Amino acid sequence: MLLCAVASICSASAPASAQDFPDVYPDAVPRLPQPPRLGPAPDLRPARGQDRTPRRAKGCVRSPLPRGVPGLDPRGVERGAPNPLRGSRWYVDPLEHAYRSYRAFRARGQRGKAALMWRIAREPRFRWFGRWDRSIRLRVRRYLRCAAAVQPGAVPLLVVMRHQGKRCGGGYTGGGRAEDARTRTWYRRFARGVGRARVVIGFEPDSLGTVDCLAGSRRAARLRTLRYGVRVLSRLPRATIYLEAGASDWEPARRTARQLRAIGIGRVRGFMLNVTHYDWTRRNIRHGLAISRRVGGKPFLINTSYNGRGPVHSGGRLNIWCNPPGRGLGIPPTTRTHHARVDAYMWIARPGYSAGACNGGPLPVGTWWPQRALMFARYRTSWLA
């Protein structure tokens, strides 16, 4: 049954709907650590001549890109459209740092650490693309081709993180008009890299919640640039897209809904919450429903990758984003949410990457920090609140 959830393997003589397919996750994930040579999804056979665990994306066997569930609109834009995430396997990247660390721990005989790291390495997580990626069209295309060769039929999960948010306040312009133009070009090249591939895209985490960090004269320009990106990506024929919408412990639902309408929420499937925050899943459900009522009933995702023990209160303030101690993995990725408007709990943020120099984190932001990944795995829970 799980194999038939992979669209490239199943055949269909009649149009399908999401209800015809199972909630693939969390059942598809192997609970016990697997031999590293088998990769993080050992039941999916790679393309002929392709290594399950390549050392780099360049050079993977050329394979057909994933197309999705037959008869089901992957965009899912229309109100009442079936959940386009159900019935699909999601790509689990063997090139990602968590899997590399898992292999290294196994090679050194550190079975305890390997078992903890496996809790992260085995789960589908989003691959982030941003201004640090040179030749973005080629980079995206190589990633998608390698995913198609390593785990045929599995749907890649992508994050777009192109907006500039280096500072907050003090007349910060976010790079000005020249940066806006570069961002629009980047969006177009990213879209060309995706092409007709079946993908899920999380669009621009933190881009709305940080609008007030910009100088007043630049805030409308941020929204216009995001709207342009939404318009470009919404034309992708097999992309399910969710827009950044903050978190339950950030901006009020009314304001976020107004921003989402301004950048074109009507063009895409929905929005996503809690990507860079640690707030409880239950609170994000309530917050998401409050936003959804104001944007035409749009569905949403909740990031549960590291909110298993909720946010940290320190000195009367929430230490929301910068490496709070003692946190744990949250609910594993699944479409089994028991809420009609919650398409899935997903690991959009990747546990184990540094958010900055605070609380002992390494620089630059985004550096792999295996000790923090082990902390998340050690303190994991499946708590809603």
C-alpha positions as CSV (number, residue, x, y, z in Angstrom):
1,M,0.0,0.0,0.0
2,L,2.8,2.4,0.8
3,L,4.5,1.7,-2.5
4,C,1.3,2.5,-4.3
5,A,1.3,5.9,-2.6
6,V,4.2,6.8,-4.8
7,A,2.6,8.2,-7.9
8,S,5.2,7.0,-10.4
9,I,4.6,3.4,-9.3
10,C,0.8,3.3,-9.3
11,S,-1.3,3.2,-12.4
12,A,-4.8,4.7,-12.5
13,S,-7.6,4.2,-15.1
14,A,-9.8,6.9,-13.6
15,P,-9.1,10.3,-12.0
16,A,-7.9,10.0,-8.4
17,S,-8.6,12.1,-5.4
18,A,-6.5,12.5,-2.2
19,Q,-9.1,10.4,-0.3
20,D,-8.2,7.4,-2.5
21,F,-4.7,7.4,-1.0
22,P,-3.5,6.7,2.5
23,D,-1.9,9.0,5.0
24,V,1.5,7.7,4.1
25,Y,3.3,9.3,7.1
26,P,4.4,8.5,9.7
27,D,4.0,4.8,8.7
28,A,6.5,5.0,5.8
29,V,9.4,6.0,8.0
30,P,11.6,3.1,9.3
31,R,11.6,3.2,13.0
32,L,14.9,1.3,13.6
33,P,18.3,2.6,12.3
34,Q,19.1,1.1,8.9
35,P,22.5,0.2,7.5
36,P,23.9,3.4,6.1
37,R,24.4,1.9,2.6
38,L,20.6,1.5,2.3
39,G,19.9,5.2,2.7
40,P,17.1,6.9,4.7
41,A,14.3,5.4,2.6
42,P,15.4,1.8,2.1
43,D,12.1,0.6,0.6
44,L,12.4,2.9,-2.4
45,R,14.7,1.3,-5.0
46,P,16.9,3.8,-6.8
47,A,17.2,4.2,-10.6
48,R,19.4,1.7,-12.3
49,G,23.0,2.5,-11.8
50,Q,22.3,5.1,-9.1
51,D,23.8,4.9,-5.6
52,R,21.3,5.2,-2.8
53,T,23.6,7.5,-0.9
54,P,25.5,9.7,-3.4
55,R,28.2,12.0,-2.1
56,R,27.0,14.9,-4.2
57,A,24.0,15.9,-6.3
58,K,26.1,16.5,-9.4
59,G,26.4,13.3,-11.5
60,C,23.3,11.4,-10.4
61,V,21.7,9.2,-13.0
62,R,19.3,11.1,-15.3
63,S,15.8,10.1,-14.4
64,P,12.2,11.3,-15.0
65,L,11.1,14.0,-12.6
66,P,8.2,13.1,-10.2
67,R,4.7,13.9,-11.6
68,G,2.5,13.4,-8.6
69,V,-0.8,11.5,-8.0
70,P,-2.6,10.8,-11.3
71,G,-5.8,12.8,-11.6
72,L,-5.1,15.0,-8.6
73,D,-4.4,18.7,-9.0
74,P,-1.0,19.2,-7.2
75,R,-1.6,23.0,-7.0
76,G,-4.8,22.5,-4.9
77,V,-5.7,26.2,-5.2
78,E,-9.5,26.0,-5.5
79,R,-11.5,26.1,-2.3
80,G,-12.5,22.6,-1.3
81,A,-9.7,21.0,-3.4
82,P,-8.5,17.7,-2.0
83,N,-5.3,17.8,0.1
84,P,-2.5,17.4,-2.5
85,L,0.0,16.1,0.1
86,R,-1.9,12.9,0.8
87,G,-0.9,9.7,-0.9
88,S,2.7,10.8,-1.7
89,R,6.1,9.8,-0.5
90,W,8.4,12.7,0.3
91,Y,12.1,12.8,-0.5
92,V,14.5,12.2,2.3
93,D,17.8,13.6,1.3
94,P,20.9,11.4,2.0
95,L,23.1,14.3,1.2
96,E,21.7,16.4,4.1
97,H,23.9,16.9,7.2
98,A,21.8,14.8,9.6
99,Y,22.2,11.7,7.4
100,R,25.9,12.4,7.0
101,S,26.3,12.6,10.7
102,Y,24.4,9.4,11.2
103,R,26.8,7.6,8.8
104,A,29.8,9.1,10.6
105,F,28.5,8.0,14.0
106,R,27.9,4.5,12.7
107,A,31.4,4.3,11.2
108,R,33.0,5.3,14.5
109,G,30.9,2.8,16.4
110,Q,29.0,5.4,18.3
111,R,25.7,3.5,18.2
112,G,24.0,5.6,20.9
113,K,24.6,8.9,19.0
114,A,23.8,7.2,15.7
115,A,20.4,6.0,17.1
116,L,19.6,9.6,18.2
117,M,20.7,11.1,14.9
118,W,18.6,8.6,13.0
119,R,15.4,10.2,14.5
120,I,16.2,13.2,12.4
121,A,17.9,11.6,9.4
122,R,15.0,9.3,8.6
123,E,12.4,12.0,8.3
124,P,11.5,14.1,5.2
125,R,12.7,17.6,5.6
126,F,12.7,20.7,3.4
127,R,15.8,21.7,1.4
128,W,16.3,25.4,1.7
129,F,17.4,27.5,-1.3
130,G,18.4,31.1,-0.9
131,R,20.7,33.9,-1.8
132,W,23.7,31.8,-0.8
133,D,23.0,29.4,-3.8
134,R,24.9,30.5,-6.9
135,S,23.5,29.5,-10.3
136,I,20.1,28.8,-8.7
137,R,18.4,27.4,-11.7
138,L,21.2,24.8,-12.2
139,R,21.4,24.1,-8.4
140,V,17.6,23.4,-8.2
141,R,17.6,21.3,-11.3
142,R,20.5,19.1,-10.1
143,Y,18.8,18.6,-6.8
144,L,15.5,17.5,-8.4
145,R,17.3,15.2,-10.8
146,C,19.2,13.5,-8.0
147,A,16.1,13.2,-5.9
148,A,14.3,11.5,-8.9
149,A,17.2,9.0,-9.3
150,V,17.8,8.2,-5.6
151,Q,14.1,7.8,-4.6
152,P,12.0,7.6,-7.8
153,G,8.5,9.0,-7.3
154,A,9.2,10.8,-4.0
155,V,8.2,14.4,-4.0
156,P,11.0,16.9,-3.1
157,L,10.2,19.5,-0.5
158,L,11.8,23.0,-1.1
159,V,12.0,26.3,0.8
160,V,12.5,29.6,-0.9
161,M,14.5,32.0,1.4
162,R,15.5,34.9,-0.8
163,H,14.4,38.0,0.9
164,Q,17.1,40.0,2.7
165,G,16.7,40.3,6.5
166,K,20.2,41.0,7.9
167,R,19.2,43.7,10.4
168,C,16.2,45.2,12.1
169,G,15.6,48.9,12.6
170,G,17.9,51.8,12.2
171,G,16.7,52.7,8.7
172,Y,17.4,49.2,7.3
173,T,16.5,49.1,3.6
174,G,17.0,45.4,2.9
175,G,19.2,46.2,0.0
176,G,17.0,48.8,-1.7
177,R,15.5,48.7,-5.2
178,A,18.6,47.0,-6.6
179,E,18.1,44.1,-4.2
180,D,14.4,43.9,-5.1
181,A,15.4,43.6,-8.8
182,R,17.9,40.8,-8.0
183,T,15.2,39.0,-6.0
184,R,12.7,39.1,-8.8
185,T,15.4,37.7,-11.2
186,W,16.2,35.0,-8.6
187,Y,12.5,34.0,-8.4
188,R,12.3,33.6,-12.2
189,R,15.5,31.4,-12.3
190,F,14.3,29.3,-9.4
191,A,11.0,28.7,-11.2
192,R,12.8,27.7,-14.4
193,G,14.8,25.2,-12.3
194,V,11.7,23.6,-11.0
195,G,9.9,23.5,-14.3
196,R,7.2,20.8,-14.5
197,A,8.5,18.7,-11.6
198,R,6.2,17.8,-8.7
199,V,7.3,19.7,-5.7
200,V,6.1,21.3,-2.4
201,I,7.4,24.8,-1.8
202,G,7.5,26.8,1.4
203,F,7.7,30.5,0.4
204,E,10.0,33.0,2.2
205,P,10.0,32.2,6.0
206,D,10.0,35.3,8.2
207,S,9.4,37.6,5.3
208,L,6.1,39.0,6.6
209,G,6.9,39.1,10.4
210,T,10.0,41.1,9.7
211,V,8.4,43.8,7.5
212,D,8.6,46.3,10.4
213,C,12.4,45.8,10.6
214,L,12.6,47.7,7.3
215,A,12.6,51.5,7.0
216,G,9.0,52.7,6.6
217,S,9.6,53.7,3.0
218,R,10.7,50.1,2.1
219,R,7.8,48.1,3.6
220,A,5.4,48.3,0.7
221,A,8.3,47.4,-1.6
222,R,8.8,44.2,0.4
223,L,5.2,43.2,-0.1
224,R,5.3,44.0,-3.8
225,T,8.4,41.9,-4.3
226,L,6.9,39.0,-2.4
227,R,3.7,39.3,-4.5
228,Y,5.8,39.1,-7.7
229,G,7.5,35.9,-6.4
230,V,4.1,34.4,-5.6
231,R,2.8,35.2,-9.1
232,V,5.9,33.6,-10.7
233,L,5.9,30.5,-8.6
234,S,2.1,30.0,-8.8
235,R,2.4,29.3,-12.5
236,L,4.4,26.1,-11.8
237,P,2.0,23.4,-12.9
238,R,3.0,20.8,-10.3
239,A,3.9,22.8,-7.3
240,T,2.0,22.9,-4.0
241,I,2.8,26.3,-2.4
242,Y,2.5,27.5,1.1
243,L,3.3,31.2,2.0
244,E,5.0,32.4,5.1
245,A,2.5,33.4,7.8
246,G,4.5,33.8,11.0
247,A,3.6,31.9,14.2
248,S,1.1,31.9,17.0
249,D,3.4,33.8,19.3
250,W,4.2,36.5,16.7
251,E,1.9,38.8,14.8
252,P,-1.9,38.9,15.2
253,A,-4.0,36.8,12.8
254,R,-5.8,39.9,11.4
255,R,-2.5,41.6,10.4
256,T,-1.0,38.4,8.9
257,A,-4.2,37.8,6.9
258,R,-4.1,41.3,5.5
259,Q,-0.5,40.8,4.4
260,L,-1.3,37.4,2.9
261,R,-4.0,38.9,0.8
262,A,-1.6,41.6,-0.3
263,I,1.0,39.2,-1.6
264,G,-1.5,36.9,-3.4
265,I,-2.6,34.0,-1.1
266,G,-5.5,33.4,-3.6
267,R,-3.0,32.1,-6.2
268,V,-1.6,29.2,-4.1
269,R,-2.7,26.3,-1.8
270,G,-2.2,28.0,1.5
271,F,0.2,29.2,4.2
272,M,2.6,27.8,6.8
273,L,3.2,28.5,10.4
274,N,5.9,28.2,13.1
275,V,8.8,27.7,10.7
276,T,11.4,29.5,12.8
277,H,9.5,29.4,16.1
278,Y,9.0,26.8,18.9
279,D,5.4,27.5,19.9
280,W,3.1,24.6,20.6
281,T,1.2,22.9,17.8
282,R,-2.2,23.4,19.4
283,R,-1.7,27.1,19.6
284,N,-0.7,27.2,16.0
285,I,-3.8,25.3,15.0
286,R,-6.0,27.9,16.7
287,H,-3.9,30.8,15.2
288,G,-4.0,29.2,11.7
289,L,-7.8,28.8,11.8
290,A,-8.1,32.5,12.8
291,I,-6.0,33.4,9.7
292,S,-7.7,30.9,7.5
293,R,-11.2,32.5,8.2
294,R,-9.8,35.8,6.9
295,V,-8.2,34.4,3.7
296,G,-11.1,32.5,2.2
297,G,-10.6,29.2,4.2
298,K,-7.1,28.5,3.0
299,P,-5.5,25.4,4.5
300,F,-2.1,25.5,6.1
301,L,1.0,23.6,7.3
302,I,2.5,23.7,10.8
303,N,6.2,23.2,11.3
304,T,6.7,20.7,14.1
305,S,10.4,19.9,13.6
306,Y,11.5,21.4,17.0
307,N,8.5,22.4,19.0
308,G,8.2,19.2,21.0
309,R,8.8,21.0,24.3
310,G,7.4,24.4,23.3
311,P,9.0,27.8,23.5
312,V,11.4,29.1,26.2
313,H,10.5,32.0,28.5
314,S,13.5,33.8,29.7
315,G,13.5,37.0,31.8
316,G,9.8,37.6,30.9
317,R,10.6,37.5,27.2
318,L,10.2,34.6,24.7
319,N,13.5,33.3,23.4
320,I,11.7,32.3,20.2
321,W,14.3,31.8,17.6
322,C,17.9,31.9,18.8
323,N,19.1,28.4,19.9
324,P,17.0,28.0,23.1
325,P,18.3,25.2,25.2
326,G,16.5,22.0,26.1
327,R,14.2,21.8,23.1
328,G,13.0,18.6,21.4
329,L,11.7,17.3,18.1
330,G,8.0,17.6,17.7
331,I,5.3,15.6,15.9
332,P,6.8,13.6,13.0
333,P,5.8,14.7,9.5
334,T,2.2,13.5,8.7
335,T,-1.0,14.4,6.9
336,R,-2.9,12.7,9.7
337,T,-3.7,16.0,11.5
338,H,-7.4,15.4,12.3
339,H,-8.1,19.0,11.2
340,A,-9.6,19.6,7.8
341,R,-7.7,22.9,7.2
342,V,-4.4,21.6,8.5
343,D,-2.9,19.8,5.4
344,A,0.1,18.4,7.3
345,Y,2.5,18.7,10.2
346,M,5.9,18.9,8.4
347,W,9.5,19.5,9.3
348,I,10.0,22.7,7.2
349,A,12.8,23.9,9.5
350,R,15.7,21.5,9.8
351,P,16.7,20.6,13.4
352,G,20.4,21.0,14.1
353,Y,21.3,24.1,12.2
354,S,22.6,27.2,14.1
355,A,20.4,30.3,14.3
356,G,23.4,32.4,15.2
357,A,26.1,33.0,17.9
358,C,23.6,33.2,20.8
359,N,23.4,30.4,23.3
360,G,26.7,28.9,22.1
361,G,25.7,28.5,18.4
362,P,28.4,28.5,15.7
363,L,28.5,31.1,12.9
364,P,27.5,31.7,10.3
365,V,23.8,31.3,10.6
366,G,22.9,27.9,9.1
367,T,26.0,26.1,10.2
368,W,25.4,22.4,11.0
369,W,25.6,21.9,14.7
370,P,25.4,18.1,15.5
371,Q,25.4,18.6,19.2
372,R,22.2,20.6,18.9
373,A,20.7,18.0,16.6
374,L,21.4,15.3,19.2
375,M,19.7,17.5,21.9
376,F,16.6,17.8,19.8
377,A,16.5,14.0,19.2
378,R,17.1,13.2,22.9
379,Y,14.2,15.4,24.1
380,R,11.7,14.6,21.4
381,T,8.0,14.4,22.2
382,S,4.7,14.2,20.3
383,W,3.0,16.7,22.5
384,L,0.4,19.0,21.0
385,A,0.7,21.4,23.9
